[in-house]
Amino acid sequence: MTLDGILPFARILLEKTVSAGSFAVDATAGNGHDTLFLANLVGASGHVFSFDVQEQAIKNTGERLKQASVSNCVSLFHAGHEQAAKLIPADYHGQLSAAIFNLGYLPKGDKSIVTKPDTTIEAVQQLFMMMESGGVIVLVIYHGHEEGASEREAIVSFAETLDQKHAHVMRYEFINQANNPPFIIAIEKR
């Protein structure tokens, strides 16, 4: 396939902005795949801040990082991503290169625990303020469930209102697939 799928495209966006020595955020740690991906990009001289409200997600992520021997460049927070401005040390504010969100619920986890539009938008606003110029926030929006549909509407509405003088916003999606395929909203700080 010539077109990149949603998750590979999300990673392409991250690779364009994150390099050795960068600072990045995984706003929804889940099973640790994105945290590990970011840790490998930032290397020993950079740092990743990873958040999740579920203790199991933090445990899964910690184990994945330990197995890959990259735990030393990651801070795990058993907290909601809307706590980013409070939990990420002030020294890093204005220096973040990227953040990624995989919205919805933890794969193979409790499907009643989902991301919420108000806390997600709050986190995006906080992280945008902490981004360096050229930094990017990638939101992978899974909307094939009731809460996901309302979160999709709120995120898209919010993103459409961002001033183009301060942010470039794009939407990447497949429009001819069944079953509400996920899509990406990417926000680049100008």
Salt bridges, closest charged atoms under 4 A:
ASP34 OD1 - ARG11 NH2 3.47
GLU55 OE2 - LYS59 NZ 3.53
GLU147 OE1 - HIS145 ND1 3.52
GLU153 OE2 - ARG152 NE 2.74
ASP163 OD2 - HIS166 NE2 3.95
GLU173 OE2 - ARG171 NE 2.72
GLU188 OE1 - HIS168 ND1 3.31
